[in-house]
């Protein structure tokens, strides 16, 4: 959800606007003379890379590449 406010209103009610962003995830667009000049958005705690890495590590848990030794796996990979 996005809310648009003028610069004067943003200065006057900055604490309330920050609370809306942090508690509800609202995006605040600040305008000056009707033109958008800034945006207040929630801080992302995890980057897309961190999320993808944690999903890969979770998927890897408990899986094994096979019953053979590392040398056997390398040789089998070369055959493909």
Helices and strands as residue ranges (DSSP letters): E 2-6, H 7-12, H 14-24, E 27-32, E 35-40, H 48-60, H 70-79
